[in-house]
Amino acid sequence: MKNWQIAIVCILFVLLIASYVTFLPTDEGGYVNHPLWLGMNKNIIILTIFFQVVAFIGFLFSIGSWIYKSPESGIVKDDLLFYALCLFFLSSIFWPICVKYKYSIFAVLCIILTAIASIWLLIGSITEDIDSNMKTLRITGLLFLCIVTVLCDGVIWNSYYLKNIVK
């Protein structure tokens, strides 16, 4: 990635953290009891949090290694990695804003776009021609990211959210 792209990705990462801290403050019950779990079973919440932590570590490793050495093949070569990351970060940044201000369809759309970007990054790590150990680590990290963004957020959270809207 080019230096200006790395700078934008870093800014978007900071904005993502800021959007969650600003728009999704936790109540006195802590993260596990946050109202945005929408009444999910406590065991599912705890399992999801486990996947979130592992996914965050895997995402940071994958992105960090891509920043260190940009992909030269696959569907994230050249500027495509930058576009996938921008889609991921922008949709993730706008999700808590849409939820807070009850822009329901846009909240759902943000989750779907984040899932698409995550799948794009995972496919990029699979189609890249690199050292097998690095490839295995990237695929593993991004696989956990996809478990969170596609299954936990895209399917489970969106189901609960849409169920609450329809009530």
Buried (B, 14 or more C-beta within 10 A) or exposed (E): BEEEBBEBBEEBBEBBEEBBEEBBEEEEEEEEEBEBBBEBEEEEBEEBBEBBEBBBEBBEBBBEBBBEEBBEEBBBBEEBBBBBBBBBBBBBBBBBBBBBEEBBEBBBBBBBBBBBBBBBBBBBBBBBEBEEEBBEBBBBBBBBBBBBBBBBBBEBBBEBBBEEEEE
